[in-house]
Amino acid sequence: MAWAASKNIVAGYDNGTFGPNDPLTREQTAAILYRFAQVQGLDTNASTSLSGFSDQDDVQEWALPAMEWAVTSGLISGTDLGTDASGGRSRAQMAVILMNFCQQMDK
């Protein structure tokens, strides 16, 4: 956590605390991977509109660039609930997101 905070990959909550045992939302997951990719020098300029998702308006402003990048990069493809940005994800969904991220890093 300290390393990730020192690299601005994680910033914690608005009150300055971290929730290391809290479940990650899709927004948080996308933001962490987006910032990590930037630290690694990967291209994070790819972005697309989230207009194809019924819940596009639910994505918070701070997470929008990361969510757009994650969708464009194929890390997050949505569910029947849309992007479900503020929702949690199952272990299987997280495994797919991380696998997709690792494949993107290999390119």
BELLIN-V554971 format. One record per residue. SS is DSSP state (A for helix, B for strand, O for the rest). PHI is phi in radians with two decimals (NA if undefined). NEAR is the number of other C-alpha atoms within 10 Angstrom. Layout:
# BELLIN-V554971
ss:SS phi:PHI near:NEAR
ss:SS phi:PHI near:NEAR
This chain:
# BELLIN-V554971
ss:O phi:NA near:13
ss:A phi:-1.09 near:9
ss:A phi:-1.10 near:9
ss:A phi:-1.09 near:14
ss:A phi:-1.17 near:12
ss:A phi:-1.17 near:10
ss:O phi:-1.72 near:13
ss:O phi:1.06 near:14
ss:O phi:-1.44 near:20
ss:O phi:-2.18 near:19
ss:O phi:-2.19 near:15
ss:O phi:1.40 near:14
ss:O phi:-1.46 near:9
ss:O phi:-1.00 near:7
ss:O phi:-1.49 near:6
ss:O phi:1.54 near:7
ss:O phi:-1.67 near:9
ss:O phi:-1.99 near:14
ss:O phi:-2.19 near:10
ss:O phi:-1.05 near:9
ss:O phi:-1.77 near:6
ss:O phi:-1.34 near:7
ss:O phi:-1.17 near:13
ss:O phi:-1.51 near:17
ss:O phi:-1.46 near:15
ss:A phi:-1.11 near:25
ss:A phi:-1.03 near:22
ss:A phi:-1.11 near:20
ss:A phi:-1.06 near:22
ss:A phi:-1.07 near:25
ss:A phi:-1.13 near:22
ss:A phi:-1.11 near:20
ss:A phi:-1.16 near:21
ss:A phi:-1.06 near:24
ss:A phi:-1.21 near:19
ss:A phi:-1.11 near:17
ss:A phi:-1.04 near:17
ss:A phi:-1.11 near:14
ss:A phi:-1.07 near:13
ss:O phi:-1.41 near:10
ss:O phi:1.40 near:9
ss:O phi:-1.41 near:14
ss:O phi:-1.30 near:11
ss:O phi:-2.01 near:17
ss:O phi:-1.37 near:12
ss:O phi:-1.10 near:13
ss:O phi:-2.75 near:16
ss:O phi:-2.48 near:15
ss:O phi:-1.19 near:14
ss:O phi:-1.62 near:19
ss:O phi:-1.07 near:9
ss:O phi:-1.35 near:11
ss:O phi:-1.86 near:17
ss:O phi:-1.11 near:14
ss:O phi:-1.85 near:15
ss:A phi:-0.95 near:17
ss:A phi:-1.31 near:12
ss:A phi:-1.49 near:14
ss:O phi:-1.25 near:19
ss:O phi:-1.26 near:13
ss:A phi:-0.94 near:10
ss:A phi:-1.12 near:11
ss:A phi:-1.74 near:19
ss:A phi:-1.00 near:21
ss:A phi:-1.04 near:20
ss:A phi:-1.18 near:24
ss:A phi:-1.15 near:31
ss:A phi:-1.09 near:22
ss:A phi:-1.14 near:25
ss:A phi:-1.11 near:27
ss:A phi:-1.22 near:19
ss:A phi:-1.06 near:18
ss:O phi:-1.40 near:17
ss:O phi:1.43 near:15
ss:O phi:-1.30 near:22
ss:O phi:-2.17 near:24
ss:O phi:-2.00 near:13
ss:O phi:1.57 near:17
ss:B phi:-2.37 near:9
ss:O phi:-1.18 near:8
ss:O phi:-1.66 near:11
ss:B phi:1.70 near:15
ss:O phi:-1.41 near:23
ss:O phi:0.87 near:20
ss:O phi:-0.97 near:25
ss:O phi:-1.61 near:14
ss:O phi:-1.47 near:14
ss:O phi:-1.38 near:16
ss:O phi:-2.41 near:17
ss:O phi:-1.32 near:10
ss:A phi:-1.05 near:9
ss:A phi:-1.13 near:9
ss:A phi:-1.11 near:13
ss:A phi:-1.13 near:17
ss:A phi:-1.08 near:12
ss:A phi:-1.14 near:14
ss:A phi:-1.05 near:22
ss:A phi:-1.17 near:16
ss:A phi:-1.10 near:13
ss:A phi:-1.07 near:16
ss:A phi:-1.10 near:19
ss:A phi:-1.08 near:12
ss:A phi:-1.15 near:12
ss:A phi:-1.16 near:14
ss:A phi:-1.19 near:12
ss:O phi:-1.33 near:6
ss:O phi:-1.35 near:6
